[in-house]
Amino acid sequence: MNAPSPWTVYLLQCVDGTLYTGVTTDLDRRLRQHNGELVGGAHYTRSRRPVKLLWREELGDRSSAQAREAQIKALSRRQKLQFLRSQSH
């Protein structure tokens, strides 16, 4: 039996410069959905394609991933950009 996939929290930049945060167990598939290559993806990103992955973090379970996603979503745009800068070092 295969080990369960880790949950990934991710932050995207849309073509209009806005930021989008989500969670998934299959980041490659989810990015393809967000960019319209596969059916699915968030309604928010459909009119803001293409999207670009800026950051990701793997967590062990869905609950942890959703809690981390909520933390990031609660940040202002300015705080999210500061967070991204701090992660690139």
Buried (B, 14 or more C-beta within 10 A) or exposed (E): EEEEEBBBBBBBBBEEEEBBBBBBBEBEBBBBBBBBEEEEBBEBBEEBBBBEBBBBBBBEEEEBBBEBBEEBBEBEEEEBBEBBEEEEE
